[in-house]
Amino acid sequence: MSGVNAVLSIARTALLTQQMAVEVTSHNVANVNTPGYSRQQLVMEPNNSTTIGLGQIGTGVQGQAIIRYHDKFMTAKVNQQVSSMTGFEAKKSSMKVVETLFNETTEEGLSKLLGEFWAAWHDLGNNPAGKAERATLVGRAGLLVDHFQSLYSDLMRLSTDMDINLGAGIEDVNSLTGQIADLNVQIITADKGVGAANDLRDKRDYLVRQLAELMDINYFEIGSGAYTIMSNSGHILVETDRSWDLELNGGQVYWVSSTGAEVEMRSGDLQGGKLGGWLAVKQEIIPDVLGKVNNLAESFIREVNSQHSQGIGLAPFTTVTGAYASTNSSEEIGTVDSGLSFYDVVQDGSFNLWLYDSNGDVIGGAANNITIDADVTTLDALAATIDGISGFDASVSGGKLTISVDTGDEPTAVGFGFSDDTSSVLAALGINTFFDGYDSGSIALNSVITDNTDNIAAGTINSTGDYSLGDNENALALADLQIQNVDIGGQSATFDDYYNALVGEIGITARGYNNGYDFSRNMVNQLSQLRDSVSGVSLDEEMTKLIQYQQAYSAAARLIQASDEMMQTLLSAK
């Protein structure tokens, strides 16, 4: 075809093609702020030429395809860094809470409370019989107990918050994988028609980006155009039209297989993304910090109780009940089967049990020495031994040992005391101890102390059974615990040194997460800029193209006008 009709045909295809180019450009401009959108462009190519007498002559232009500017490699790198960034962000936010709990710049820091506790023992040593000093000691010990309990409850609350975050995050993951599977089907269907499903692919990539924010993933596109997505540990999440769910059960994350079987995913399986960060906080950070706080509290209780049990208050006991219960009083005290919280402190040894009359004289003239074999002596046997001593009544009720004065055997007996416990059995049973509990969550003041501060054992009983109200030997020994190296979680350290090291570790860990977040955020920004240089919409560039297409459109319209004038000229010729 040639002549006027050819010009008209070329003008028509040019008009339609430039109009289509304007539409594509308009689509880009409209989506300049749409998250995940990749700019598109109409690819033009000349129509097939036709042969005339002089050779080949062109027949105009046509739209060959609408392409999507998308860098798969750079997008994958961005998603990888996004997972790293959000993982560090989750850890960073949680560590900020932990740092607040261990803020030693306030007046309520544990280090300051420990110092005040030891100072109160020094004050009591200066005035062993002082009521005010005893009340102050109980008050400061109460603040210390409250702080330990607060640390425990706050860390457990943070763990519960991680469960809530994990539950919400898993719901989002399951929703996203389901949507991606649906988009896979739509893309496969759309690709069977004319051209590629650009907008559907943008939408799918944006969902993949959101999924990467939640967890570390690997993905690839198969020949049909569908995505296959797996977790970093290899658990498949999406395959064509199918998706696999995650589940939170008992604070643990599970991948649910096609058969419904649950496979646990630990923090090592989810190393990136918010889920990985939250899971690391729950399974690694909180247990580590709480474990060390519990180690500190357990050692603190053990050492104070062990020393306190060696002393005597302002007056002997008439009756005393152990703070710690055995779950099986017929089992050996020094074994785990006894169920005692501090069974492991019991060792072979003995303790002295003194019986006093109203004049403060020792009945019988000497102590009753009770021998303990950690692997042989049971609580029932110990109670029977003491009960068999004239002037004493001993029994086990609810797993706790109770010792009382028995005036039926010794009418002049009014009280009793303890000394020289080399077996630590008194501390293990909670007899004549200062604290109750076994960790930061259970620590409490022994009710024997809170009910009567006279029972605070500031003095000791000497080898002849004598004691005095002015004796401060045990108070000073307790105060000296501040500077002594003791076993704390398998380490030899003072309480202050151990706690300061813990605070330092928390600060170093938090700083590491902050640095990791800053680095990964910068990487995300840089990689996103590189990706956007390919995929992003530039309004200046689009406006330039729009002017070009408008001018081309106007020129095509002028061709139509020219061909019409040519046709009119031919028709008017005679």
Beta strands, then each sheet from edge to edge (+ up, - down):
strand 1: 40-46
strand 2: 50-52
strand 3: 55-57
strand 4: 61-68
strand 5: 217-221
strand 6: 227-231
strand 7: 236-239
strand 8: 242-243
strand 9: 246-249
strand 10: 252-256
strand 11: 262-265
strand 12: 319-321
strand 13: 349-357
strand 14: 368-372
strand 15: 392-397
strand 16: 400-405
strand 17: 413-419
strand 18: 435-436
strand 19: 444-445
strand 20: 486-488
strand 21: 491-493
sheet 1: 1+ 4-
sheet 2: 2+ 3-
sheet 3: 5+ 6- 7+ 8-
sheet 4: 9+ 10- 11+
sheet 5: 12+ 16- 15+
sheet 6: 14+ 13- 17+
sheet 7: 18+ 19-
sheet 8: 20+ 21-
end
